[in-house]
């Protein structure tokens, strides 16, 4: 990965609740890297948005999720429970 992968959890209104970045160069191709973004006490996770950005030489580039769930127009992913899995 050419840069730092930044993850941001925000409300529907765009207020950032948590953010962080993976070490430069991660995740490695074909490997998995877990990240943890603690939310403020009492924050409900359902309905929040998760977005990713790639920071290269000080410039931020949006990252689009490659997943089965539909993403929003700006590439963000709305967090919602999965069928068959209790929360």
VMD Tcl script that builds the backbone (N, CA, C; Angstrom):
set m [mol new atoms 261]
animate dup $m
set s [atomselect $m all]
$s set {name element resname resid chain x y z} {
  {N N UNK 1 A 0.861 -1.163 0.000}
  {CA C UNK 1 A 0.000 0.000 0.000}
  {C C UNK 1 A 0.906 1.223 0.000}
  {N N UNK 2 A 0.710 2.110 -0.948}
  {CA C UNK 2 A 1.576 3.295 -1.065}
  {C C UNK 2 A 1.118 4.453 -0.183}
  {N N UNK 3 A 1.281 4.342 1.111}
  {CA C UNK 3 A 0.863 5.421 1.997}
  {C C UNK 3 A 0.175 4.870 3.223}
  {N N UNK 4 A -0.586 5.730 3.887}
  {CA C UNK 4 A -1.285 5.363 5.116}
  {C C UNK 4 A -2.775 5.228 4.818}
  {N N UNK 5 A -3.351 4.103 5.204}
  {CA C UNK 5 A -4.783 3.904 5.059}
  {C C UNK 5 A -5.454 4.473 6.302}
  {N N UNK 6 A -6.279 5.501 6.130}
  {CA C UNK 6 A -6.976 6.149 7.239}
  {C C UNK 6 A -8.435 5.702 7.242}
  {N N UNK 7 A -8.946 5.366 8.416}
  {CA C UNK 7 A -10.334 4.972 8.594}
  {C C UNK 7 A -11.023 6.012 9.464}
  {N N UNK 8 A -12.256 6.365 9.095}
  {CA C UNK 8 A -13.012 7.393 9.816}
  {C C UNK 8 A -14.419 6.877 10.060}
  {N N UNK 9 A -14.881 6.972 11.318}
  {CA C UNK 9 A -16.264 6.654 11.676}
  {C C UNK 9 A -16.933 7.978 12.002}
  {N N UNK 10 A -18.057 8.255 11.327}
  {CA C UNK 10 A -18.729 9.533 11.519}
  {C C UNK 10 A -20.233 9.354 11.574}
  {N N UNK 11 A -20.900 10.368 12.107}
  {CA C UNK 11 A -22.364 10.367 12.158}
  {C C UNK 11 A -22.905 10.676 10.775}
  {N N UNK 12 A -24.217 10.537 10.619}
  {CA C UNK 12 A -24.864 10.856 9.343}
  {C C UNK 12 A -24.661 12.330 8.977}
  {N N UNK 13 A -24.482 13.169 9.987}
  {CA C UNK 13 A -24.277 14.608 9.757}
  {C C UNK 13 A -22.823 14.944 9.432}
  {N N UNK 14 A -21.931 13.972 9.532}
  {CA C UNK 14 A -20.529 14.199 9.192}
  {C C UNK 14 A -19.625 14.492 10.372}
  {N N UNK 15 A -20.128 14.374 11.603}
  {CA C UNK 15 A -19.299 14.617 12.792}
  {C C UNK 15 A -18.437 13.382 13.039}
  {N N UNK 16 A -17.125 13.567 13.102}
  {CA C UNK 16 A -16.190 12.457 13.288}
  {C C UNK 16 A -16.240 11.979 14.735}
  {N N UNK 17 A -16.467 10.674 14.921}
  {CA C UNK 17 A -16.489 10.063 16.251}
  {C C UNK 17 A -15.183 9.349 16.567}
  {N N UNK 18 A -14.558 8.781 15.556}
  {CA C UNK 18 A -13.298 8.063 15.742}
  {C C UNK 18 A -12.565 8.004 14.411}
  {N N UNK 19 A -11.248 8.004 14.468}
  {CA C UNK 19 A -10.452 7.868 13.248}
  {C C UNK 19 A -9.075 7.332 13.618}
  {N N UNK 20 A -8.406 6.795 12.647}
  {CA C UNK 20 A -7.069 6.268 12.865}
  {C C UNK 20 A -6.491 5.762 11.557}
  {N N UNK 21 A -5.228 5.422 11.587}
  {CA C UNK 21 A -4.560 4.959 10.378}
  {C C UNK 21 A -3.750 3.707 10.627}
  {N N UNK 22 A -3.602 2.906 9.595}
  {CA C UNK 22 A -2.755 1.723 9.672}
  {C C UNK 22 A -1.324 2.125 9.361}
  {N N UNK 23 A -0.389 1.335 9.822}
  {CA C UNK 23 A 1.016 1.608 9.550}
  {C C UNK 23 A 1.236 1.697 8.037}
  {N N UNK 24 A 2.137 2.588 7.590}
  {CA C UNK 24 A 2.407 2.672 6.148}
  {C C UNK 24 A 2.783 1.304 5.583}
  {N N UNK 25 A 2.226 0.991 4.423}
  {CA C UNK 25 A 2.515 -0.281 3.770}
  {C C UNK 25 A 1.528 -1.385 4.075}
  {N N UNK 26 A 0.625 -1.171 5.047}
  {CA C UNK 26 A -0.371 -2.176 5.410}
  {C C UNK 26 A -1.733 -1.751 4.908}
  {N N UNK 27 A -2.645 -2.664 4.588}
  {CA C UNK 27 A -2.481 -4.111 4.660}
  {C C UNK 27 A -1.629 -4.630 3.506}
  {N N UNK 28 A -0.987 -5.752 3.728}
  {CA C UNK 28 A -0.178 -6.383 2.692}
  {C C UNK 28 A -1.089 -7.115 1.721}
  {N N UNK 29 A -0.691 -7.218 0.448}
  {CA C UNK 29 A -1.521 -7.937 -0.526}
  {C C UNK 29 A -1.808 -9.362 -0.068}
  {N N UNK 30 A -3.083 -9.748 -0.135}
  {CA C UNK 30 A -3.489 -11.092 0.219}
  {C C UNK 30 A -3.528 -11.361 1.712}
  {N N UNK 31 A -3.331 -10.345 2.527}
  {CA C UNK 31 A -3.317 -10.501 3.986}
  {C C UNK 31 A -4.434 -9.662 4.593}
  {N N UNK 32 A -4.738 -9.915 5.842}
  {CA C UNK 32 A -5.766 -9.170 6.562}
  {C C UNK 32 A -5.113 -8.386 7.681}
  {N N UNK 33 A -5.573 -7.179 7.898}
  {CA C UNK 33 A -5.081 -6.345 9.001}
  {C C UNK 33 A -6.304 -5.819 9.741}
  {N N UNK 34 A -6.401 -6.096 11.018}
  {CA C UNK 34 A -7.539 -5.627 11.789}
  {C C UNK 34 A -7.243 -4.250 12.363}
  {N N UNK 35 A -8.299 -3.462 12.469}
  {CA C UNK 35 A -8.189 -2.133 13.067}
  {C C UNK 35 A -9.307 -1.977 14.080}
  {N N UNK 36 A -9.049 -1.214 15.122}
  {CA C UNK 36 A -10.052 -0.983 16.161}
  {C C UNK 36 A -10.211 0.518 16.340}
  {N N UNK 37 A -11.461 0.974 16.256}
  {CA C UNK 37 A -11.772 2.391 16.429}
  {C C UNK 37 A -12.798 2.521 17.550}
  {N N UNK 38 A -12.349 2.719 18.786}
  {CA C UNK 38 A -13.292 2.841 19.907}
  {C C UNK 38 A -14.208 4.058 19.740}
  {N N UNK 39 A -15.495 3.845 19.976}
  {CA C UNK 39 A -16.475 4.926 19.893}
  {C C UNK 39 A -16.650 5.560 21.269}
  {N N UNK 40 A -17.110 6.811 21.297}
  {CA C UNK 40 A -17.386 7.446 22.593}
  {C C UNK 40 A -18.430 6.645 23.367}
  {N N UNK 41 A -18.360 6.716 24.696}
  {CA C UNK 41 A -19.309 5.991 25.546}
  {C C UNK 41 A -20.740 6.364 25.179}
  {N N UNK 42 A -21.581 5.357 25.053}
  {CA C UNK 42 A -22.995 5.574 24.758}
  {C C UNK 42 A -23.322 5.752 23.286}
  {N N UNK 43 A -22.328 5.764 22.417}
  {CA C UNK 43 A -22.581 5.938 20.978}
  {C C UNK 43 A -23.158 4.655 20.391}
  {N N UNK 44 A -24.228 4.767 19.647}
  {CA C UNK 44 A -24.828 3.632 18.942}
  {C C UNK 44 A -24.111 3.473 17.606}
  {N N UNK 45 A -23.681 2.271 17.289}
  {CA C UNK 45 A -22.931 2.057 16.061}
  {C C UNK 45 A -23.825 1.979 14.820}
  {N N UNK 46 A -25.072 1.529 14.999}
  {CA C UNK 46 A -25.954 1.379 13.841}
  {C C UNK 46 A -26.262 2.731 13.224}
  {N N UNK 47 A -26.099 2.820 11.917}
  {CA C UNK 47 A -26.378 4.051 11.201}
  {C C UNK 47 A -25.165 4.952 11.024}
  {N N UNK 48 A -24.064 4.636 11.703}
  {CA C UNK 48 A -22.856 5.428 11.508}
  {C C UNK 48 A -22.264 5.120 10.136}
  {N N UNK 49 A -21.378 5.993 9.689}
  {CA C UNK 49 A -20.718 5.810 8.390}
  {C C UNK 49 A -19.243 5.485 8.603}
  {N N UNK 50 A -18.734 4.583 7.793}
  {CA C UNK 50 A -17.320 4.247 7.799}
  {C C UNK 50 A -16.771 4.620 6.433}
  {N N UNK 51 A -15.721 5.420 6.461}
  {CA C UNK 51 A -15.084 5.753 5.183}
  {C C UNK 51 A -13.583 5.560 5.319}
  {N N UNK 52 A -12.941 5.402 4.193}
  {CA C UNK 52 A -11.499 5.183 4.168}
  {C C UNK 52 A -10.858 6.167 3.199}
  {N N UNK 53 A -9.665 6.582 3.550}
  {CA C UNK 53 A -8.886 7.492 2.707}
  {C C UNK 53 A -7.452 6.980 2.675}
  {N N UNK 54 A -6.796 7.183 1.562}
  {CA C UNK 54 A -5.397 6.829 1.427}
  {C C UNK 54 A -4.595 8.127 1.431}
  {N N UNK 55 A -3.690 8.255 2.397}
  {CA C UNK 55 A -2.856 9.457 2.491}
  {C C UNK 55 A -1.502 9.165 1.850}
  {N N UNK 56 A -1.223 9.889 0.772}
  {CA C UNK 56 A 0.039 9.733 0.046}
  {C C UNK 56 A 0.656 11.112 -0.109}
  {N N UNK 57 A 1.843 11.294 0.452}
  {CA C UNK 57 A 2.581 12.561 0.361}
  {C C UNK 57 A 1.719 13.745 0.789}
  {N N UNK 58 A 0.952 13.573 1.868}
  {CA C UNK 58 A 0.141 14.654 2.415}
  {C C UNK 58 A -1.201 14.871 1.742}
  {N N UNK 59 A -1.478 14.176 0.660}
  {CA C UNK 59 A -2.759 14.323 -0.048}
  {C C UNK 59 A -3.664 13.140 0.296}
  {N N UNK 60 A -4.951 13.420 0.530}
  {CA C UNK 60 A -5.926 12.372 0.840}
  {C C UNK 60 A -6.704 11.971 -0.408}
  {N N UNK 61 A -6.829 10.667 -0.609}
  {CA C UNK 61 A -7.567 10.120 -1.750}
  {C C UNK 61 A -8.643 9.184 -1.210}
  {N N UNK 62 A -9.914 9.362 -1.621}
  {CA C UNK 62 A -10.974 8.479 -1.118}
  {C C UNK 62 A -10.763 7.040 -1.586}
  {N N UNK 63 A -11.150 6.102 -0.739}
  {CA C UNK 63 A -11.059 4.676 -1.055}
  {C C UNK 63 A -12.479 4.139 -1.149}
  {N N UNK 64 A -12.762 3.386 -2.188}
  {CA C UNK 64 A -14.080 2.765 -2.345}
  {C C UNK 64 A -14.019 1.349 -1.808}
  {N N UNK 65 A -15.051 0.975 -1.042}
  {CA C UNK 65 A -15.122 -0.359 -0.471}
  {C C UNK 65 A -15.470 -1.371 -1.560}
  {N N UNK 66 A -14.845 -2.523 -1.510}
  {CA C UNK 66 A -15.179 -3.634 -2.404}
  {C C UNK 66 A -15.931 -4.650 -1.552}
  {N N UNK 67 A -17.248 -4.510 -1.507}
  {CA C UNK 67 A -18.047 -5.374 -0.641}
  {C C UNK 67 A -19.406 -5.617 -1.275}
  {N N UNK 68 A -20.120 -6.560 -0.709}
  {CA C UNK 68 A -21.442 -6.905 -1.222}
  {C C UNK 68 A -22.467 -5.823 -0.920}
  {N N UNK 69 A -22.321 -5.176 0.246}
  {CA C UNK 69 A -23.249 -4.122 0.653}
  {C C UNK 69 A -23.093 -2.901 -0.258}
  {N N UNK 70 A -24.207 -2.288 -0.596}
  {CA C UNK 70 A -24.159 -1.083 -1.423}
  {C C UNK 70 A -23.483 0.051 -0.647}
  {N N UNK 71 A -22.633 0.802 -1.331}
  {CA C UNK 71 A -21.977 1.949 -0.708}
  {C C UNK 71 A -22.724 3.217 -1.086}
  {N N UNK 72 A -22.468 4.279 -0.357}
  {CA C UNK 72 A -23.110 5.553 -0.640}
  {C C UNK 72 A -22.406 6.240 -1.805}
  {N N UNK 73 A -22.985 7.320 -2.299}
  {CA C UNK 73 A -22.462 8.007 -3.482}
  {C C UNK 73 A -21.002 8.424 -3.320}
  {N N UNK 74 A -20.609 8.813 -2.104}
  {CA C UNK 74 A -19.231 9.250 -1.889}
  {C C UNK 74 A -18.292 8.102 -1.525}
  {N N UNK 75 A -18.778 6.870 -1.567}
  {CA C UNK 75 A -17.947 5.712 -1.283}
  {C C UNK 75 A -17.996 5.261 0.163}
  {N N UNK 76 A -18.703 5.990 1.033}
  {CA C UNK 76 A -18.814 5.617 2.438}
  {C C UNK 76 A -19.693 4.389 2.612}
  {N N UNK 77 A -19.521 3.723 3.738}
  {CA C UNK 77 A -20.266 2.511 4.036}
  {C C UNK 77 A -21.104 2.763 5.282}
  {N N UNK 78 A -22.419 2.605 5.173}
  {CA C UNK 78 A -23.329 2.793 6.303}
  {C C UNK 78 A -23.307 1.526 7.144}
  {N N UNK 79 A -23.068 1.647 8.443}
  {CA C UNK 79 A -22.997 0.485 9.323}
  {C C UNK 79 A -24.396 0.035 9.709}
  {N N UNK 80 A -24.664 -1.250 9.528}
  {CA C UNK 80 A -25.967 -1.820 9.862}
  {C C UNK 80 A -25.774 -3.278 10.233}
  {N N UNK 81 A -26.710 -3.827 11.010}
  {CA C UNK 81 A -26.567 -5.231 11.402}
  {C C UNK 81 A -26.696 -6.162 10.196}
  {N N UNK 82 A -26.008 -7.289 10.269}
  {CA C UNK 82 A -26.107 -8.291 9.208}
  {C C UNK 82 A -27.213 -9.265 9.571}
  {N N UNK 83 A -27.912 -9.750 8.572}
  {CA C UNK 83 A -28.966 -10.734 8.809}
  {C C UNK 83 A -28.375 -11.999 9.408}
  {N N UNK 84 A -29.063 -12.532 10.421}
  {CA C UNK 84 A -28.626 -13.776 11.022}
  {C C UNK 84 A -27.553 -13.643 12.085}
  {N N UNK 85 A -27.068 -12.415 12.337}
  {CA C UNK 85 A -26.047 -12.198 13.361}
  {C C UNK 85 A -26.615 -11.231 14.382}
  {N N UNK 86 A -26.668 -11.663 15.635}
  {CA C UNK 86 A -27.209 -10.781 16.680}
  {C C UNK 86 A -26.144 -9.771 17.094}
  {N N UNK 87 A -26.599 -8.575 17.477}
  {CA C UNK 87 A -25.645 -7.528 17.851}
  {C C UNK 87 A -25.473 -7.414 19.327}
}
mol reanalyze $m
mol bondsrecalc $m
mol representation Tube
mol addrep $m
